[in-house]
Amino acid sequence: MTRNISASAITRLVEQLCIEACCVLAGDINNKLKSCLQTETSPLGKEILGTLIENARVAREESSPMCQDTGMTVVFVRMGQNVQVTGGFIEDAINQGVRQGYEKGYLRKSVVKDPLHRENTRDNTPAVIHYEIVPGNVFHITVSPKGFGSENKSALKMLTPSEGVEGVKRFVLETVSAAGGNPCPPIIVGVGIGGTMERAAYLSKKALLRPLDTQNPDSALAALEAELLSEINKMGIGPAGFGGTTTALGVNILTYATHIAGLPVSVNIGCHATRHAEGSL
């Protein structure tokens, strides 16, 4: 049976999620920062972690952005094949929600309409929208504003199959090391492995959304995540890049089938906030 969802309801939801994502630190990340505050060995690192936690509290209580870079809005839409959007085009509805959310939330508008001519669109649209069509009548949206301090330090590489898991580990660690303190650590590292070039990049960004208090259902990938997290935190980059034992809060990996001749790997780095909010209609 077809389920109708109005474009105006989508706009209202996206508006709300834009503001929430920028002003309310996700609970799993907040808890992880508090946990790392207890284990961080650097006095300066501990001070920075405490400041990040306090910053998140003030942002939440005052409904103000956690960071001045309120990002380019990335929207993940999980939509059942039986859902029909009425009263408007879904992308127009989403972009109107972004437009209203960034205006009402007093969020910085950082999007330029052309990458070469650089004229600001003045409303933070258009959003980058990813669709996942699934059976049934579910309609779920995740809004993930992505600042470019972290986005600029992300990377993709087409490895050869012979490089295997060791090649994957080497590339992830090299990418994080090269990023240093620029992406506002402690970071979250999303890793996408497999598919094609663009699929790997999508997977690495989507991986950032997995809660830090959950484990990868694949035991081999869970072990690889733990190994990479340990190695990253041995780098000594530390909170804000000032040294310490907390360079990353987590490493999340997603994989997909790939070609016999390929091993695409993408690393998408999220800052200490890795902002996102989600809701359903």
Order of alpha helices (4+ residues) and beta strands (2+ residues): beta-alpha-alpha-alpha-beta-beta-alpha-beta-beta-alpha-beta-alpha-beta-alpha-alpha-beta-beta-beta
